[in-house]
């Protein structure tokens, strides 16, 4: 049964990687054709903003591609549907694709769409920092805000005397 799961992951990884490569190739060729035939766009910005996408795609290829030995599956590769860094790398690639389309249609101002990536990272980092402060604050005995202290047992008269 485990072998079937590995084969299924290998098939899904191969499919995801081929779709990724076809999409990247198609959009980059479309951009270059539109640049040389239709309107000139900045090739410096194209190179600068495409490098992170190419690096992410290379990493996904290296970690996600299944390996075979003598026709049998040796390794299914890492799960490309996993959350976390893998998901973030796909997001970088897709935002770059969106930027390429925006640059083709609207000019070099389309690269501003790429600002979504560091902005998203900053928001995530800030929320994690806030979470860490809350955890550290609770560990130091400061308690959490908005949580009422428990009412001591006994009657109202006993509680007045205790206070």
DSSP file (Angstrom, degrees, kcal/mol; ACC not computed):
  #  RESIDUE AA STRUCTURE BP1 BP2  ACC     N-H-->O    O-->H-N    N-H-->O    O-->H-N    TCO  KAPPA ALPHA  PHI   PSI    X-CA   Y-CA   Z-CA
    1    1 A X     >        0   0    0      0, 0.0     4,-1.6     0, 0.0     5,-0.1   0.000 360.0 360.0 360.0 -37.2    0.0    0.0    0.0
    2    2 A X  H  >  +     0   0    0      1,-0.2     4,-2.1     2,-0.2     5,-0.2   0.857 360.0  56.9 -65.7 -34.0    2.9    2.4    0.8
    3    3 A X  H  > S+     0   0    0      1,-0.2     4,-2.2     2,-0.2    -1,-0.2   0.867 104.1  52.8 -65.0 -36.1    4.3    1.7   -2.7
    4    4 A X  H  > S+     0   0    0      2,-0.2     4,-2.6     1,-0.2    -1,-0.2   0.901 108.1  50.7 -65.8 -40.4    1.0    2.9   -4.3
    5    5 A X  H  X S+     0   0    0     -4,-1.6     4,-2.3     2,-0.2    -2,-0.2   0.896 110.4  49.3 -64.5 -39.6    1.2    6.1   -2.3
    6    6 A X  H  X S+     0   0    0     -4,-2.1     4,-2.4     2,-0.2    -1,-0.2   0.901 111.6  48.9 -65.5 -40.4    4.8    6.7   -3.5
    7    7 A X  H  X S+     0   0    0     -4,-2.2     4,-2.4     2,-0.2    -2,-0.2   0.901 110.8  50.4 -65.6 -40.5    3.8    6.0   -7.1
    8    8 A X  H  X S+     0   0    0     -4,-2.6     4,-2.5     2,-0.2    -2,-0.2   0.914 111.4  47.8 -63.6 -42.5    0.8    8.4   -6.8
    9    9 A X  H  X S+     0   0    0     -4,-2.3     4,-2.6     1,-0.2    -2,-0.2   0.905 110.8  52.2 -64.6 -40.5    3.0   11.1   -5.4
   10   10 A X  H  X S+     0   0    0     -4,-2.4     4,-2.4     2,-0.2    56,-0.3   0.915 110.9  47.3 -61.7 -42.7    5.6   10.5   -8.1
   11   11 A X  H  X S+     0   0    0     -4,-2.4     4,-2.3     2,-0.2    -2,-0.2   0.921 113.4  47.2 -64.7 -44.0    2.8   10.9  -10.8
   12   12 A X  H  X S+     0   0    0     -4,-2.5     4,-2.6     1,-0.2    -2,-0.2   0.880 112.3  50.5 -67.8 -35.9    1.4   14.1   -9.2
   13   13 A X  H  X S+     0   0    0     -4,-2.6     4,-2.8     2,-0.2     5,-0.2   0.923 110.3  49.0 -65.5 -43.8    5.0   15.6   -8.9
   14   14 A X  H  X S+     0   0    0     -4,-2.4     4,-2.3     2,-0.2    -2,-0.2   0.916 113.5  47.6 -61.3 -42.7    5.8   14.8  -12.6
   15   15 A X  H  X S+     0   0    0     -4,-2.3     4,-2.3     2,-0.2    -2,-0.2   0.933 113.3  47.1 -63.7 -46.5    2.5   16.4  -13.6
   16   16 A X  H  X S+     0   0    0     -4,-2.6     4,-2.2     1,-0.2    -2,-0.2   0.904 113.6  48.2 -63.4 -41.7    3.0   19.5  -11.5
   17   17 A X  H  X S+     0   0    0     -4,-2.8     4,-2.6     2,-0.2    -1,-0.2   0.894 111.3  49.3 -68.1 -39.5    6.6   19.9  -12.7
   18   18 A X  H  X S+     0   0    0     -4,-2.3     4,-2.5    -5,-0.2     5,-0.2   0.917 112.3  48.2 -67.3 -40.1    5.6   19.6  -16.3
   19   19 A X  H  X S+     0   0    0     -4,-2.3     4,-2.5     2,-0.2    -2,-0.2   0.898 112.4  50.4 -62.3 -40.1    2.8   22.1  -16.0
   20   20 A X  H  X S+     0   0    0     -4,-2.2     4,-2.3    -5,-0.2    -2,-0.2   0.925 112.8  44.7 -64.0 -46.0    5.2   24.4  -14.2
   21   21 A X  H  X S+     0   0    0     -4,-2.6     4,-2.6     2,-0.2     5,-0.2   0.896 113.8  49.5 -67.5 -40.4    7.9   24.2  -16.9
   22   22 A X  H  X S+     0   0    0     -4,-2.5     4,-2.7    -5,-0.2    -2,-0.2   0.926 112.6  47.9 -64.8 -44.3    5.3   24.5  -19.7
   23   23 A X  H  X S+     0   0    0     -4,-2.5     4,-2.4    -5,-0.2     5,-0.2   0.919 113.9  46.5 -61.8 -44.8    3.8   27.6  -18.1
   24   24 A X  H  X S+     0   0    0     -4,-2.3     4,-2.4    -5,-0.2     5,-0.2   0.933 114.6  46.7 -64.2 -46.2    7.2   29.2  -17.5
   25   25 A X  H  X S+     0   0    0     -4,-2.6     4,-2.3    -5,-0.2     5,-0.2   0.924 113.2  49.3 -61.9 -45.2    8.4   28.5  -21.0
   26   26 A X  H  X S+     0   0    0     -4,-2.7     4,-2.4    -5,-0.2    -2,-0.2   0.937 114.3  43.5 -60.8 -49.1    5.2   29.8  -22.6
   27   27 A X  H  X S+     0   0    0     -4,-2.4     4,-2.4     2,-0.2    -1,-0.2   0.872 114.0  50.0 -69.6 -36.2    5.1   33.0  -20.7
   28   28 A X  H  X S+     0   0    0     -4,-2.4     4,-2.6    -5,-0.2    -1,-0.2   0.910 112.9  46.2 -68.7 -40.4    8.8   33.8  -21.1
   29   29 A X  H  X S+     0   0    0     -4,-2.3     4,-2.8    -5,-0.2     5,-0.2   0.915 112.7  51.3 -64.9 -41.9    8.6   33.2  -24.9
   30   30 A X  H  X S+     0   0    0     -4,-2.4     4,-2.4    -5,-0.2    -2,-0.2   0.906 111.5  47.7 -60.3 -42.5    5.5   35.3  -25.0
   31   31 A X  H  X S+     0   0    0     -4,-2.4     4,-2.3     2,-0.2    -2,-0.2   0.944 113.1  46.9 -64.2 -48.2    7.2   38.1  -23.2
   32   32 A X  H  X S+     0   0    0     -4,-2.6     4,-2.3     2,-0.2     5,-0.2   0.899 113.2  49.1 -63.9 -40.1   10.4   38.0  -25.3
   33   33 A X  H  X>S+     0   0    0     -4,-2.8     4,-2.7     1,-0.2     5,-0.5   0.934 113.1  46.5 -62.8 -45.5    8.3   37.9  -28.5
   34   34 A X  I  X>S+     0   0    0     -4,-2.4     5,-2.0    -5,-0.2     4,-1.1   0.851 111.9  53.4 -66.2 -31.4    6.2   40.8  -27.4
   35   35 A X  I  <5S+     0   0    0     -4,-2.3    -2,-0.2    -5,-0.2    -1,-0.2   0.927 118.2  33.0 -67.5 -45.0    9.4   42.7  -26.4
   36   36 A X  I  <5S+     0   0    0     -4,-2.3    -2,-0.2    -5,-0.2    -1,-0.2   0.767 130.8  31.7 -85.6 -25.5   11.1   42.3  -29.7
   37   37 A X  I  <5S+     0   0    0     -4,-2.7    -3,-0.2    -5,-0.2    -2,-0.1   0.862 130.1  18.8 -98.4 -44.1    8.1   42.4  -32.0
   38   38 A X  I  <<S-     0   0    0     -4,-1.1     2,-0.4    -5,-0.5    -3,-0.2   0.939 122.5  -8.7 -98.5 -73.2    5.6   44.7  -30.4
   39   39 A X      < -     0   0    0     -5,-2.0     2,-0.3    65,-0.1    -1,-0.3  -0.981  66.2-113.1-134.4 143.7    6.9   47.0  -27.7
   40   40 A X        -     0   0    0     -2,-0.4     2,-0.3    -3,-0.1    -4,-0.1  -0.589  34.5-177.6 -77.4 132.5   10.3   47.3  -25.9
   41   41 A X        -     0   0    0     -2,-0.3     2,-0.6    66,-0.1     3,-0.1  -0.833  40.7 -83.1-122.0 163.5   10.3   46.5  -22.3
   42   42 A X     >  -     0   0    0     -2,-0.3     4,-1.7     1,-0.2     5,-0.1  -0.561  33.1-169.7 -72.8 115.2   13.2   46.6  -19.8
   43   43 A X  H  > S+     0   0    0     -2,-0.6     4,-2.4     2,-0.2     5,-0.2   0.756  87.0  60.7 -75.2 -24.4   15.3   43.4  -20.2
   44   44 A X  H  > S+     0   0    0      2,-0.2     4,-2.7     1,-0.2    -1,-0.2   0.944 107.9  42.6 -65.3 -47.7   17.2   44.4  -17.0
   45   45 A X  H  > S+     0   0    0      2,-0.2     4,-2.8     1,-0.2     5,-0.3   0.889 112.6  55.2 -64.5 -38.7   14.0   44.4  -14.9
   46   46 A X  H  X S+     0   0    0     -4,-1.7     4,-1.4     2,-0.2    -2,-0.2   0.934 112.3  42.0 -58.4 -47.2   12.9   41.2  -16.7
   47   47 A X  H  X S+     0   0    0     -4,-2.4     4,-1.5     2,-0.2    -2,-0.2   0.929 114.6  51.0 -66.3 -45.3   16.1   39.5  -15.7
   48   48 A X  H  X S+     0   0    0     -4,-2.7     4,-0.5     1,-0.2    -2,-0.2   0.906 117.3  37.9 -60.2 -44.8   16.1   40.9  -12.2
   49   49 A X  H  < S+     0   0    0     -4,-2.8     4,-0.5     1,-0.2    -1,-0.2   0.642 113.8  55.6 -86.3 -14.4   12.6   39.8  -11.4
   50   50 A X  H  X S+     0   0    0     -4,-1.4     4,-2.4    -5,-0.3     5,-0.2   0.721  89.6  75.4 -87.5 -21.7   12.7   36.5  -13.2
   51   51 A X  H  X S+     0   0    0     -4,-1.5     4,-2.7     1,-0.2     5,-0.2   0.922  93.6  49.9 -59.3 -47.3   15.8   35.2  -11.3
   52   52 A X  H  X S+     0   0    0     -4,-0.5     4,-2.4     1,-0.2    -1,-0.2   0.898 112.1  49.7 -59.5 -37.2   13.9   34.4   -8.0
   53   53 A X  H  > S+     0   0    0     -4,-0.5     4,-2.5     2,-0.2    -1,-0.2   0.912 111.4  47.8 -65.6 -42.3   11.3   32.5  -10.0
   54   54 A X  H  X S+     0   0    0     -4,-2.4     4,-2.3     2,-0.2    -2,-0.2   0.892 111.8  50.2 -67.0 -39.0   13.9   30.5  -11.9
   55   55 A X  H  X S+     0   0    0     -4,-2.7     4,-2.4     2,-0.2    -2,-0.2   0.928 111.7  48.2 -63.8 -44.5   15.7   29.7   -8.7
   56   56 A X  H  X S+     0   0    0     -4,-2.4     4,-2.6    -5,-0.2    -2,-0.2   0.913 111.9  49.6 -61.3 -42.9   12.4   28.5   -7.1
   57   57 A X  H  X S+     0   0    0     -4,-2.5     4,-2.2     1,-0.2    -1,-0.2   0.888 110.1  51.0 -64.9 -38.4   11.6   26.4  -10.1
   58   58 A X  H  X S+     0   0    0     -4,-2.3     4,-2.5     2,-0.2    -2,-0.2   0.917 111.1  48.1 -63.7 -44.2   15.1   24.8  -10.0
   59   59 A X  H  X S+     0   0    0     -4,-2.4     4,-2.4     1,-0.2     5,-0.3   0.916 111.9  49.3 -63.7 -43.2   14.7   24.0   -6.3
   60   60 A X  H  X S+     0   0    0     -4,-2.6     4,-2.4     1,-0.2     5,-0.3   0.891 111.5  50.3 -63.2 -38.5   11.3   22.5   -6.9
   61   61 A X  H  X S+     0   0    0     -4,-2.2     4,-1.6    -5,-0.2    -2,-0.2   0.932 112.4  46.2 -63.6 -46.2   12.7   20.4   -9.8
   62   62 A X  H  < S+     0   0    0     -4,-2.5    -2,-0.2     1,-0.2    -1,-0.2   0.886 122.3  34.4 -66.9 -39.1   15.6   19.1   -7.8
   63   63 A X  H  < S+     0   0    0     -4,-2.4    15,-3.1    -5,-0.2    -1,-0.2   0.785 123.2  41.6 -88.5 -27.4   13.5   18.2   -4.7
   64   64 A X  H  < S+     0   0    0     -4,-2.4     2,-0.3    -5,-0.3    -3,-0.2   0.655  83.8 103.5 -97.7 -16.4   10.3   17.1   -6.4
   65   65 A X  S  < S-     0   0    0     -4,-1.6    12,-0.1    -5,-0.3    13,-0.1  -0.529  70.9-127.5 -72.2 124.5   11.5   15.1   -9.4
   66   66 A X        -     0   0    0     -2,-0.3     2,-0.4   -56,-0.3    10,-0.2  -0.361  19.9-142.4 -66.8 150.0   11.1   11.3   -8.8
   67   67 A X  E     -A   75   0A   0      8,-2.5     7,-2.6    -2,-0.0     8,-1.9  -0.934  11.9-160.1-118.1 143.1   14.2    9.2   -9.4
   68   68 A X  E     -A   73   0A   0     -2,-0.4     2,-0.4     5,-0.2     5,-0.2  -0.912   7.2-161.5-121.9 145.3   14.2    5.7  -10.9
   69   69 A X  E >  S-A   72   0A   0      3,-2.9     3,-2.1    -2,-0.4    -2,-0.0  -0.982  80.4 -19.8-127.2 119.1   16.7    2.9  -10.7
   70   70 A X  T 3  S-     0   0    0     -2,-0.4     3,-0.1     1,-0.3    -1,-0.1   0.852 127.6 -52.4  52.6  39.2   16.5    0.1  -13.4
   71   71 A X  T 3  S+     0   0    0      1,-0.3     2,-0.3     0, 0.0    -1,-0.3   0.326 117.3 107.8  84.3  -8.2   12.9    1.1  -14.1
   72   72 A X  E <  S-A   69   0A   0     -3,-2.1    -3,-2.9     1,-0.0     2,-0.5  -0.781  80.2 -99.9-104.9 151.2   11.7    0.9  -10.4
   73   73 A X  E     +A   68   0A   0     -2,-0.3    -5,-0.2    -5,-0.2     3,-0.1  -0.511  39.6 172.8 -70.7 117.7   10.9    3.9   -8.3
   74   74 A X  E    S+     0   0A   0     -7,-2.6     2,-0.3    -2,-0.5    -6,-0.2   0.879  71.6   2.2 -89.6 -47.5   13.8    4.8   -6.1
   75   75 A X  E     -A   67   0A   0     -8,-1.9    -8,-2.5     1,-0.1    -1,-0.4  -0.996  52.5-153.6-144.2 135.6   12.4    8.0   -4.6
   76   76 A X        -     0   0    0     -2,-0.3   -10,-0.2   -10,-0.2   -63,-0.1   0.583  47.8-126.6 -82.7  -9.8    9.1    9.7   -5.2
   77   77 A X        -     0   0    0    -12,-0.1   -13,-0.3   -10,-0.1    -1,-0.2  -0.066  42.2 -46.0  83.7 167.2   10.6   13.2   -4.4
   78   78 A X  S    S-     0   0    0    -15,-3.1     2,-0.6     1,-0.1   -12,-0.0  -0.353  70.3 -93.5 -69.1 153.1    9.3   15.7   -1.9
   79   79 A X    >   -     0   0    0      1,-0.2     3,-1.2     2,-0.1    -1,-0.1  -0.573  32.3-164.0 -71.9 115.0    5.6   16.4   -1.9
   80   80 A X  T 3  S+     0   0    0     -2,-0.6    -1,-0.2     1,-0.3   -16,-0.1   0.525  87.0  61.9 -79.7  -5.0    5.0   19.4   -4.1
   81   81 A X  T 3  S+     0   0    0      2,-0.0    -1,-0.3     6,-0.0    -2,-0.1   0.304  80.7 121.5 -97.4   7.9    1.5   19.9   -2.6
   82   82 A X    <   -     0   0    0     -3,-1.2     5,-0.3     1,-0.1     2,-0.1  -0.301  62.3-119.9 -71.6 154.4    3.0   20.5    0.9
   83   83 A X  S >  S+     0   0    0      3,-0.1     3,-0.5     4,-0.1     2,-0.4  -0.344  74.2  38.0 -83.7 171.7    2.4   23.6    2.8
   84   84 A X  T 3> S+     0   0    0      1,-0.2     4,-2.1     2,-0.1     5,-0.2  -0.733 119.7   2.5  95.3-134.1    5.1   26.0    3.9
   85   85 A X  H 3> S+     0   0    0     -2,-0.4     4,-2.4     1,-0.2    -1,-0.2   0.856 130.1  55.0 -64.4 -37.6    8.2   26.8    1.9
   86   86 A X  H <> S+     0   0    0     -3,-0.5     4,-1.9     1,-0.2    -1,-0.2   0.933 109.9  47.0 -60.6 -45.5    7.1   24.7   -1.1
   87   87 A X  H  > S+     0   0    0     -5,-0.3     4,-2.0     1,-0.2    -2,-0.2   0.884 110.7  52.5 -62.6 -39.7    3.8   26.6   -1.3
   88   88 A X  H  X S+     0   0    0     -4,-2.1     4,-2.2     2,-0.2    -1,-0.2   0.878 106.3  53.3 -65.7 -38.1    5.7   29.9   -1.0
   89   89 A X  H  X S+     0   0    0     -4,-2.4     4,-2.0     2,-0.2    -1,-0.2   0.902 108.5  49.6 -64.9 -39.9    8.0   29.0   -3.9
   90   90 A X  H  X S+     0   0    0     -4,-1.9     4,-2.7     1,-0.2    -1,-0.2   0.900 109.0  53.5 -63.0 -39.0    5.0   28.2   -6.1
   91   91 A X  H  X S+     0   0    0     -4,-2.0     4,-2.6     1,-0.2     5,-0.2   0.903 106.7  51.5 -61.9 -41.2    3.5   31.6   -5.1
   92   92 A X  H  X S+     0   0    0     -4,-2.2     4,-2.0     1,-0.2    -1,-0.2   0.916 111.6  47.7 -61.3 -42.4    6.7   33.3   -6.2
   93   93 A X  H  X S+     0   0    0     -4,-2.0     4,-2.1     2,-0.2    -2,-0.2   0.929 113.0  47.2 -64.7 -45.3    6.5   31.6   -9.5
   94   94 A X  H  X S+     0   0    0     -4,-2.7     4,-2.4     2,-0.2    -2,-0.2   0.876 110.5  51.6 -67.7 -36.9    2.9   32.5  -10.0
   95   95 A X  H  X S+     0   0    0     -4,-2.6     4,-2.4     2,-0.2    -1,-0.2   0.899 109.1  51.8 -65.6 -38.2    3.3   36.1   -9.1
   96   96 A X  H  X S+     0   0    0     -4,-2.0     4,-2.4    -5,-0.2    -2,-0.2   0.902 108.4  51.1 -63.4 -39.9    6.2   36.3  -11.6
   97   97 A X  H  X S+     0   0    0     -4,-2.1     4,-2.1     2,-0.2    -2,-0.2   0.932 110.0  49.4 -60.5 -45.3    3.9   34.9  -14.2
   98   98 A X  H  X S+     0   0    0     -4,-2.4     4,-2.5     1,-0.2    -2,-0.2   0.888 110.0  51.5 -60.7 -39.3    1.3   37.5  -13.3
   99   99 A X  H  X S+     0   0    0     -4,-2.4     4,-2.9     2,-0.2     5,-0.2   0.904 106.8  53.4 -64.1 -41.3    3.9   40.2  -13.6
  100  100 A X  H  X S+     0   0    0     -4,-2.4     4,-2.3     2,-0.2    -2,-0.2   0.923 111.3  45.6 -60.0 -43.9    5.0   39.0  -17.0
  101  101 A X  H  X S+     0   0    0     -4,-2.1     4,-2.2     2,-0.2    -1,-0.2   0.918 113.6  49.6 -64.6 -42.8    1.4   39.2  -18.3
  102  102 A X  H  X S+     0   0    0     -4,-2.5     4,-3.4     1,-0.2     5,-0.4   0.884 111.3  49.0 -64.7 -38.1    1.0   42.7  -16.7
  103  103 A X  H  X S+     0   0    0     -4,-2.9     4,-1.6     3,-0.2    -1,-0.2   0.895 110.2  51.3 -68.6 -39.4    4.3   43.9  -18.2
  104  104 A X  H  < S+     0   0    0     -4,-2.3    -2,-0.2    -5,-0.2    -1,-0.2   0.923 121.8  32.6 -61.2 -43.0    3.2   42.6  -21.6
  105  105 A X  H  < S+     0   0    0     -4,-2.2    -2,-0.2    -5,-0.1    -3,-0.2   0.878 134.9  20.8 -82.5 -39.7   -0.1   44.4  -21.4
  106  106 A X  H  < S-     0   0    0     -4,-3.4     3,-0.4     1,-0.3    -3,-0.2   0.469 101.8-115.9-116.5  -3.8    0.7   47.6  -19.4
  107  107 A X    ><  -     0   0    0     -4,-1.6     3,-2.2    -5,-0.4    -1,-0.3  -0.504  63.0 -30.8  98.7-170.7    4.4   48.1  -19.7
  108  108 A X  G >  S+     0   0    0      1,-0.3     3,-1.6     2,-0.2     4,-0.2   0.648 121.6  77.7 -63.3 -15.7    7.2   48.1  -17.1
  109  109 A X  G >  S+     0   0    0     -3,-0.4     3,-1.6     1,-0.3    -1,-0.3   0.700  76.8  77.2 -66.2 -17.1    4.8   49.3  -14.4
  110  110 A X  G X  S+     0   0    0     -3,-2.2     3,-1.4     1,-0.3    -1,-0.3   0.732  77.4  72.1 -64.2 -21.7    3.6   45.7  -14.3
  111  111 A X  G X  S+     0   0    0     -3,-1.6     3,-1.6     1,-0.3    -1,-0.3   0.701  78.9  76.2 -68.7 -16.6    6.7   44.8  -12.3
  112  112 A X  G X  S+     0   0    0     -3,-1.6     3,-1.8     1,-0.3    -1,-0.3   0.767  80.1  71.0 -63.1 -23.7    5.2   46.6   -9.3
  113  113 A X  G X  S+     0   0    0     -3,-1.4     3,-1.7     1,-0.3    -1,-0.3   0.792  83.7  69.7 -60.8 -26.5    2.9   43.7   -8.9
  114  114 A X  G X> S+     0   0    0     -3,-1.6     3,-1.5     1,-0.3     4,-0.6   0.682  78.0  79.5 -66.8 -16.8    6.0   41.8   -7.7
  115  115 A X  H <> S+     0   0    0     -3,-1.8     4,-1.7     1,-0.3    -1,-0.3   0.645  75.2  77.3 -64.8 -13.5    5.9   43.9   -4.6
  116  116 A X  H <> S+     0   0    0     -3,-1.7     4,-2.6     1,-0.2    -1,-0.3   0.858  86.2  60.5 -62.7 -34.8    3.2   41.6   -3.3
  117  117 A X  H <> S+     0   0    0     -3,-1.5     4,-2.0    -4,-0.2    -1,-0.2   0.962 109.8  35.7 -64.5 -55.7    5.8   38.9   -2.5
  118  118 A X  H  X S+     0   0    0     -4,-0.6     4,-2.4     1,-0.2    -1,-0.2   0.847 116.7  55.8 -68.3 -29.6    7.9   40.9    0.1
  119  119 A X  H  X S+     0   0    0     -4,-1.7     4,-2.3     2,-0.2    -2,-0.2   0.922 108.2  47.6 -65.4 -42.0    4.8   42.6    1.4
  120  120 A X  H  X S+     0   0    0     -4,-2.6     4,-2.4     1,-0.2    -2,-0.2   0.906 111.9  50.6 -63.2 -41.8    3.2   39.2    2.1
  121  121 A X  H  X S+     0   0    0     -4,-2.0     4,-2.6    -5,-0.2    -2,-0.2   0.885 109.9  50.4 -62.7 -39.0    6.4   38.0    3.7
  122  122 A X  H  X S+     0   0    0     -4,-2.4     4,-2.6     2,-0.2    -2,-0.2   0.904 110.4  48.9 -66.6 -41.3    6.4   41.1    5.9
  123  123 A X  H  X S+     0   0    0     -4,-2.3     4,-2.3     2,-0.2    -2,-0.2   0.927 113.5  46.8 -63.7 -44.6    2.8   40.6    7.0
  124  124 A X  H  X S+     0   0    0     -4,-2.4     4,-2.2     1,-0.2    -2,-0.2   0.918 113.4  48.8 -62.9 -43.4    3.5   37.0    7.8
  125  125 A X  H  X S+     0   0    0     -4,-2.6     4,-2.3     1,-0.2    -2,-0.2   0.894 111.0  50.2 -63.3 -41.0    6.7   37.9    9.7
  126  126 A X  H  X S+     0   0    0     -4,-2.6     4,-2.4     2,-0.2    -1,-0.2   0.901 110.7  48.9 -65.1 -41.0    4.9   40.6   11.7
  127  127 A X  H  X S+     0   0    0     -4,-2.3     4,-2.0     2,-0.2    -1,-0.2   0.893 112.3  48.6 -67.4 -37.3    2.1   38.2   12.7
  128  128 A X  H  X S+     0   0    0     -4,-2.2     4,-2.4     2,-0.2    -2,-0.2   0.878 110.2  52.0 -67.3 -36.7    4.6   35.6   13.8
  129  129 A X  H  X S+     0   0    0     -4,-2.3     4,-2.3     2,-0.2    -2,-0.2   0.911 110.0  48.7 -64.5 -42.3    6.5   38.3   15.8
  130  130 A X  H  X S+     0   0    0     -4,-2.4     4,-2.0     2,-0.2    -2,-0.2   0.882 111.4  50.0 -63.3 -38.7    3.2   39.3   17.5
  131  131 A X  H  X S+     0   0    0     -4,-2.0     4,-2.1     2,-0.2    -2,-0.2   0.901 110.2  50.1 -65.7 -41.1    2.5   35.6   18.2
  132  132 A X  H  X S+     0   0    0     -4,-2.4     4,-2.6     1,-0.2     5,-0.2   0.885 109.1  51.7 -65.8 -38.7    6.0   35.2   19.7
  133  133 A X  H  X S+     0   0    0     -4,-2.3     4,-2.7     1,-0.2    -1,-0.2   0.907 109.6  50.3 -63.7 -40.3    5.6   38.3   21.9
  134  134 A X  H  X S+     0   0    0     -4,-2.0     4,-1.9     2,-0.2    -2,-0.2   0.893 112.0  46.9 -64.2 -40.2    2.3   36.9   23.2
  135  135 A X  H  X S+     0   0    0     -4,-2.1     4,-1.7     2,-0.2    -2,-0.2   0.923 114.9  45.8 -67.8 -43.9    3.9   33.5   24.0
  136  136 A X  H  X S+     0   0    0     -4,-2.6     4,-1.3     1,-0.2    -2,-0.2   0.874 111.1  53.4 -67.7 -36.7    6.9   35.2   25.7
  137  137 A X  H  <>S+     0   0    0     -4,-2.7     5,-1.9     1,-0.2     6,-0.6   0.899 109.8  47.6 -64.2 -40.4    4.6   37.6   27.6
  138  138 A X  H ><5S+     0   0    0     -4,-1.9     3,-1.0     1,-0.2    -1,-0.2   0.836 108.9  54.7 -68.8 -32.9    2.5   34.6   29.0
  139  139 A X  H 3<5S+     0   0    0     -4,-1.7    -1,-0.2     1,-0.2    -2,-0.2   0.765 103.1  56.6 -72.1 -24.8    5.7   32.8   29.9
  140  140 A X  T 3<5S-     0   0    0     -4,-1.3    -1,-0.2    -3,-0.2    -2,-0.2   0.397 120.7-105.8 -88.6   3.6    6.9   35.7   32.0
  141  141 A X  T < 5S+     0   0    0     -3,-1.0    -3,-0.2    -4,-0.1    -2,-0.1   0.562  88.1 119.9  88.8   8.7    3.7   35.7   34.1
  142  142 A X      < -     0   0    0     -5,-1.9    -4,-0.2     1,-0.1    -5,-0.1   0.738  62.1-150.0 -77.6 -21.5    2.1   38.8   32.6
  143  143 A X        -     0   0    0     -6,-0.6     2,-0.3    -5,-0.2    -1,-0.1  -0.008  24.2 -63.3  76.5 173.5   -0.8   36.8   31.4
  144  144 A X    >   -     0   0    0     -6,-0.1     3,-1.0    -3,-0.1     2,-0.2  -0.742  50.6-113.6 -98.7 145.9   -3.0   37.4   28.4
  145  145 A X  T 3  S+     0   0    0     -2,-0.3     3,-0.1     1,-0.2    -2,-0.0  -0.477  96.6  27.2 -75.5 146.8   -5.1   40.5   28.0
  146  146 A X  T 3  S+     0   0    0      1,-0.2     2,-0.6    -2,-0.2    -1,-0.2   0.447  88.5 118.3  86.2  -0.8   -8.9   40.1   28.1
  147  147 A X    <   -     0   0    0     -3,-1.0    -1,-0.2     0, 0.0     2,-0.2  -0.889  58.3-139.0-102.8 122.5   -8.9   37.0   30.2
  148  148 A X        -     0   0    0     -2,-0.6     2,-0.1    -3,-0.1     3,-0.1  -0.484  20.4-110.8 -79.4 148.3  -10.7   37.5   33.5
  149  149 A X        -     0   0    0     -2,-0.2    -1,-0.1     1,-0.1     2,-0.0  -0.483  43.5 -96.3 -73.6 148.5   -9.2   36.0   36.7
  150  150 A X        -     0   0    0     -2,-0.1     2,-0.4     1,-0.1    -1,-0.1  -0.358  37.4-112.4 -67.9 146.4  -11.3   33.1   38.2
  151  151 A X        -     0   0    0      1,-0.1    -1,-0.1    -3,-0.1    -3,-0.0  -0.639  35.0-116.7 -78.4 128.3  -13.7   34.0   40.9
  152  152 A X        -     0   0    0     -2,-0.4     7,-0.1     1,-0.1    -1,-0.1  -0.291  34.3-102.1 -65.2 152.3  -12.7   32.5   44.3
  153  153 A X  S    S+     0   0    0      5,-0.1     2,-0.2     6,-0.0    -1,-0.1  -0.306  77.5  60.6 -71.6 157.1  -15.0   29.9   45.8
  154  154 A X  S    S-     0   0    0      4,-0.0     2,-0.0     5,-0.0     0, 0.0  -0.538  87.4 -47.9 116.9 177.8  -17.3   30.8   48.6
  155  155 A X     >  -     0   0    0     -2,-0.2     4,-1.8     1,-0.1     5,-0.1  -0.245  54.7-104.0 -79.6 171.9  -20.2   33.2   49.2
  156  156 A X  H  > S+     0   0    0      1,-0.2     4,-2.0     2,-0.2     5,-0.2   0.879 121.3  54.4 -63.9 -38.3  -20.2   36.8   48.3
  157  157 A X  H  > S+     0   0    0      1,-0.2     4,-1.9     2,-0.2    -1,-0.2   0.903 108.0  49.2 -64.6 -41.6  -19.6   37.8   52.0
  158  158 A X  H  > S+     0   0    0      1,-0.2     4,-1.9     2,-0.2    -1,-0.2   0.866 109.7  52.0 -65.3 -36.4  -16.5   35.6   52.2
  159  159 A X  H  X S+     0   0    0     -4,-1.8     4,-1.5     2,-0.2    -1,-0.2   0.878 107.8  51.9 -69.6 -36.6  -15.1   37.1   49.1
  160  160 A X  H  < S+     0   0    0     -4,-2.0    -2,-0.2     1,-0.2    -1,-0.2   0.894 110.5  48.5 -64.1 -40.6  -15.6   40.6   50.4
  161  161 A X  H  < S+     0   0    0     -4,-1.9    -1,-0.2     1,-0.2    -2,-0.2   0.886 110.0  51.9 -67.2 -38.1  -13.8   39.8   53.6
  162  162 A X  H  <        0   0    0     -4,-1.9    -1,-0.2     1,-0.3    -2,-0.2   0.804 360.0 360.0 -69.2 -29.1  -10.9   38.2   51.6
  163  163 A X     <        0   0    0     -4,-1.5    -1,-0.3    -5,-0.1    -2,-0.2   0.470 360.0 360.0 -81.9 360.0  -10.5   41.3   49.4
